[in-house]
Every structure is written in structure tokens, then in C-alpha cells.
């Protein structure tokens, strides 16, 4: 469903208008417009695509009607898309009405969809100011989580931040450069780790026939996906552990099955399996978008943990990626200590808050976080005096953090 009547975003005759699409029906009306926007991106990522939100909305979202897609136009041309979900979020022990990029354990990164150009730098600000004046969508805070430092959202906040915006560094997202030859790539891999990997490879080969398969076609991926699901549940994620494995959660399994259907048809999905004596002992589900191979899910059989099957399959995947001219980088998406054994580099990941200055609750949330920011240096000094050095994540007011506690 869409608010088909486009409305101007300001009174300065910029020519920018807005249409809002709601829920599953709204998303179903957007493939053509979404495709136009994505094609204009010089560097797109897996979470910019329509298939990503379709899989999420149809499988993980319990209230699809709460998600709206704000599409901005110049004339008849779509120039930006802002997916925002209406929820209640607790800030400083106070419930605020939030508009936010969807948050879920299986949505590790997120962003808006628009090209990072000077002409587009002010679009987020225009939308925020419009929503502040709009009585149809009451809100106190806009929450943008898991946003990469080079994302469209970060660009807009750096170039033309709306009033009352706060940004907090959260973590890193690691990747390895695959534009090198394999010999040069190995120079970035930890030497001790590389020698140990060779020793483990020889050990497992003595146990039987070791095979690595990388499936690319939709048919091959669908027919072998159950092997990945089984091996992912063979360890601590399975029924005897945290029960967080795909096999233990039908909605999550549906999410990944829909991702496979959406991405594999375009040649953007890899399913990698490492087998010992015809039984899978490790697996990876990956998405290949615009030259970057994103490792979405990994799993291994803990019965074979002594030969580190997760490292063995990663070695095969990285070797394949380096040799593939269509792959320039492999992204681990998250930040794990073992990433650095492979010579990983990092992007910073931030959470951003934009408060509604026309809302009393918005002001409360904003002032509360600002007071916490101002109190943080004192907190550090007190903890240091007590012999403790650990402190909360650093923050910055009204701009993107660039060099904080890395």
C-alpha cells in the first residue's frame, strides 16, 4: 500500500517530493523503483537490495505493517529510499516512539539507499524536517543501527546532519582484500597461523577424503542447503546448546531460504561445504554483491574441532575468492578475533540517533544522552582512580566519529 500522492519536502521549490509505501503491499509495489535506485549506486552492498528486505519482511518481521518505505523523487526519478520501522524504544529508562532501520539479530548491517553525491547530501535532513512537521507519524527518535562508516546514512549525517543528531561507535566490520595474487595474499596471513593450517590440513587428509564444494546455481544451492543447516546445528548453536541454529528456528530458516531464492537467481549466492568422507564438517552461506563476498553464516561440526574445520573451509573460500576476478574482497560482516589471522582490515560501525526537536520526549532522550556524554570523562577518571580502565563506548555530538578508541 502506498500514499500515492507525492508531497513536497520543503517550501524552497527544490523539486524533491515524497511517497510512502507501507508493509508487504508497499514493498511489493517497489521492485522497479528500487532497481532504479540500486543501479545508480557506484558501490552497492547486500543490504541495499530489494530481496534483502523482502526476505526480512516475509520471514522475520512480526508486524509487517510497522515498516514503511519513504521514497524521494526529483521529478519522476527516484533518488532515495528510507526504510523505517515504527517501534517503541527505551532510552534512559523512558519509552520513546522510534522510527528506525529494522533491528534483528540476523540483520548485521543496514543503510538507506541513495547515491552519495553532493546533490543528495541533504535528503535525510529534508526527510527528518518533514517528519517533524507531519502529524500522521508521531515520533521522538530516529534510530539508525549497525551503520558502516562509508554508508549513505553516514555520508548524509556528515555532510548535512539534522539538528539533535548523536553518533556512537559500536564495533568493527572486518574484511580481507582479494585483489592480490594468492602469493601476495598469503603474506598478510599470520605466519604461525599459516603453518598451523598446513599441519591441520595434512592431519585431516589422513583421516579420509577431504572435499570442498562451492555451489553457485539456484538448483545446487537449494539441493545442498540441508547439509549446511545440519552442520550449523551440530555444535553449540543446536538443540543441546543455545538453540540459535537455523534448524531450530523456522522463521530464520525461512529467511535464509528466501535470501537464496532472491540472490541465487541473479548469481549472487555461494554455498560452500567442506566434507570429510562425504559428510559435511563445515559450511558457509555467502552473498556476492558488487565484487564483495559477504559471509552471512558459518557453521562446523564440533566433533571435528581438533582439526579446526572452520579455518580449513575459510582457507578454501579465500583461495577461491582471490583467484576469482569477480571478487575484490571477502567480508566477515562482524568482528571476531580470528578474522585478523587472515590479515583482516576493518570498517567502523556506528549507531546514530536523531531526536525530534518538536517532541518533549525527543528533547528528554537527547538531553539524557548528552548528559551521559558529558559525564563520561568524569566517569573515566573515577574508574581510573579505582584501578579500572574499562569505559563505555565513546560518542560525539552532531557529527560522525572519525578517530575514537579504535
N, C-alpha and C positions, 0 to 999 in steps of 0.2 A: 504494500500500500504506500502511496506517495502523496505528499502535499504538492500536487502538480502545479499549483500556482506559484510561480517564482516571485520572490520578493527581493527588492534591492537591499544590500547590506549596509549602505550608509547614504547620506544625503549629499555626497560630493560628486555624484554622477560619474563614478569610476566605471560603471558598466558591469559590476560584479553582482550577480543575483544568486539566490539560494533556493534549492528544492530539497525537501526532506523525504526520505524513504524509510518506512518502518518495518521491522521484523522480517520474517521469511518472505512475505509477498514483496516487500520493498527490495530485498536482496535479489529476488527472482526477476525484478524488472531492470536490474543494473548491469548485467554482463557486458552489453555493448558499450555503455558509458565507461565502465570500469576498465575494459580493454583499451579504450582510447587513452585513458589516463596512464595506465601501466606502460603502454607503448612509448609514451613520451618521456619516461624515466630513463636517464642515461645509465643508472645503476639501480636495478630492482632487486629485492630480496623476497624470500619465500612468503613472508607475512604481508607483502603488498598485494598479493593476488586474490582474485575473487574466490578461487577454490579453497583458500585457507579459511575465509570467513564462512563460506557455505558449509564446510565440514564442521566448523565450530558451532554454527547456529543450529545445524540439524542433529548434532550429537551431544554436545556438552552444555549448551545453554538451556537452563531450565525454564527461562521466561523469555522466549524469542521476541516478544512484543516490546521488551525493555530496551532493545538495541535499535538505534536509528542511524541512518547514513545521511550525513549532511553533505550535499554535493553543490559546489560552487561553479558558476558559469561566467564566462566572458562572451557575451553574445550567445551563440548556440553551442559554444565549445566548452566542455567540462574542463576545469583547471585544477580542481582539488576535491578530495573526498575525506571526510572526517567520520570514522565510525565511533559512536559514543553510546555508552550504555547508562541507563538511569538506575542508580542503586543508592543505598544509604551507607555512608562510610563514617566510622568512628574516628574523630580527630581530637586528641586531648580529652578523651572521655566524653565527647559531645557528638551526637549524631548529626551529620551534615548530609544534605541532599547532593549527590555527586553525579556528574557526567564524566565518564571515564572510558578509556580504551579497555576492552574486555580483559578481565583478570582471571587466570586459571592456571593450575599447576602445569598444564601441558601447553600453555602459551608463553614461551620463554622470552620472546621479544615482540615488540609491537611498534607501530608507527602510523602516521597519517599517510595519505597517498597524494603527493604532488611533486612537481619538479622543483628542485632547489634553484630558483632564479631570483634576481632582484625584484622582478615584477610580482613574484608570488610570496615574497618575504613577509608581507603584511596581511596575508589571508587569514591566518589564525587569529590575529588581533581583531580583524574585522568581524570574524565569526563570534568571538568572545563578546565584543561590544554589542553586537546584535542580540545575542542571547541574554545579555544583561537587561536589555530593553524589552525583551519578549515575555509577555505574561503566560504564554502557553506552556513553557518549560521552566518551572521554578527550580533553581539550583543554587548551591552555596559554594561548591568547589568543583573544579575540573582536575581530574587525577590522571596523569599520563605515566604509566609504569613501564619498566623494562625497555627504556628507550635508548638506543645506541647514540653515541656522541656525534655521529655523522648523519643522523636521521633527518627527515624532513621536519619533524616536530622540533628537534634541537636547533635546526637552522632557523626556523621561524622565531624561536624564543631568543636566540642570539641576536638576530637582526632587527626584530620588531616585537619585543616582548609585550604582552598585555600588562596592565597595571596589576600589582599584587601577585607576582609570579615568584615562586621559590623552586630551587633545583637542588637535588641531593644525590651525591654519588653513592651508588649501591654496590657495584661489583664490576667484574670484567667479563667480556665475551671473547674467548680465545680462538685463534685460527692459525693455520700454517700456510706459508707461501709455497705454491706448487708450480710457479712459473720457472723454476730452476730445473736443471738436469737432475737426475736421480743421484748422481755422484755429488753434486753440489748441495742437494737437499740433505744428504746424509751428514754433511759437515756441520749442519745445525743441530743434529741429534746428539744428545748426551752420549759421550764415548763409552762410559761404563754401561749405560743402559743398552747401547747398541750391541756391545759384546755379550751381555746377558741375554739379549733377544736371540742372538745366534745360537747360544748354548741351549736355550729353551726350544728353539726350532728343531735342533738336532735330537733333543730328548723326545719330543712328541712324535717325530718321524720314526723313532724306534718303537713306538707304541702301535704303529699301524699306518694306514694310508691317510695322509692329510690332504684335504682338497679345499680350495677356495673357489666360490662361485659368486659372480656379480650379475644379478638378474636385472634386466632393463625393460623388457616388453611387459605390457599390462598382463598378458596371459601368464608369463613366467612368474611375475611377482605375486599375482593372486594365487597361483597354484602352490607356491612355496612359502607364503606368508605364515601358514600354520606352524612351519618349522621355527620361524623366528619367535612367534608367540610362545611356543613350548619352551624354547631355550631361555627366553627372557624370564619365564616364571620358574626356572629351575633353581634359582638361588634365593637370596633374601627378599626379593620382591614377591615371591609366590605365596601359596596358601599357608606355608609354615612360617612365613616372615611377616612383612609389612602389608601384604596383600595389595600392593600398588602396581603389580604387573598388569599388562594389557589383558591377559587371560582372566584376571579376577574382576574386571570391570567392564561390563557390556557397553556402557556409553563410550568409554575410552577406546575400546576395540572398534566400535562403530566409527569413531573419529578418525582413526588411522586407516581403516578400510576406505572411508570416503576420501581421505587425502590421496591414497593410492589411486583410486578411480579418477580423481581430478588431475593429478600431476603426471601419472604414468602415461596417460593418453597423449600428453604433449612431450614425452621423452624426458620428463623431469624427475623421475624417481629411480632410485637404486635400492635393491635389496641384496645385501651381502651376507653370505653364510660361510662359516668355516666348519668343515666336517671332519671327523675322525672316524674312520671305518664306517662311513656312510651315515653317521649320526651327527647332527649339528651340535657343536660345542660353543659356538659364539655367533652373534648376528648383529647387523646394523640396518636400520631403516634410514635412508638418506633422501634429501631433495636437492636436485641440481637446478639452480636458477641463476642465470646471467653469469656463468663462469665460476660460481661458488657452490661447492658441495657441502650441504648442511647435514650433519649427523644428528638426526632428530632423536633416535632411540638406539640404545645399545643394550646388549644382554649377553651373558655367558653362563655356562653350566659350572656351578661351583664345585661339582665333583671332580673337575679337571683344573682347579685353581692353581695347583702346583706348577702347571706349565703356562699359566697366565694367558688363557685363550683370548682375552680382551686385547692384550698387547699384540698377539700374533695376528689377529684379524685386522687390527689398526695398521700394522706394518704392510699387510697386503693391500689394504684400501689406499694408503698413502702412496705406495709404489704405483698402483694403477692410476691414481689421480695425477701424479707427476708425469706419467707417460701419456696421459690423455690431453691433447691440445685444447679440448673444450673445457678444461678445469684449470682455473688460475689459483684457487685457494680452497682449502678444506676448513670449514668452521665447526668447532666443537660446541658452539652456541653458548654454553655455560663456561664456568671457570673451575677447573679441577687441577690439583697439584700435578697429576700425572701428565697433563697437557704439555707441560714445559720440558718433559723429557724429549718431546718431538720437536723442540725448537719453536714453541708457540709464541706468537705475538698477540697483542690484546687491543680490543676496543673498550672504552669505558662505557658503562651502562648507568643510566640515571632514572630517578623518579622525579617527576615535575608536578607541581601544584599551582593551579591558577585559581585565585579566590574571587568570588563575585563581590565587587565593592558596593553593589546596591542591596546586599543582603546583610542583615545584622549577624546572622550565623557565619556568613563568609568572613566578616571582619573578626569575629571571635576566633575562628580557626587560624586566620592569617596572623593575628597578634599573638596567639598562643605559640605558634611555631617560631615566630620571630623572637619572642622572649626566650624560648629554649635555645635558639641560635646564639643570642647574646650572652646567655648564661653558660654556654659550653666552655669558653676559655677558663672561667672560674672553676667549673666542674673539673676540668683537666688539672688545674693547679692543686685543687684539694685532693684529687686521687693520687697525683704525683707525690704530694707530701705524705700520703699514706703508703707510698711504695708501690702503687698500682699505675700502670701506664695505659691500660686499655681505655679507649674513649669511643663515644658514638661516632657514626659516620659524619664527616664534615658537610657543611652546606654553604650556600652562597645566596645572597639576596638579589633577586631581579636579574640574574644572568646565569649563563651556563658555567658550571665549574670547569676549569681547564687544567689546573695543577693542584690537586688536593689528595694527599695521603695515598699515593699510588705505589 
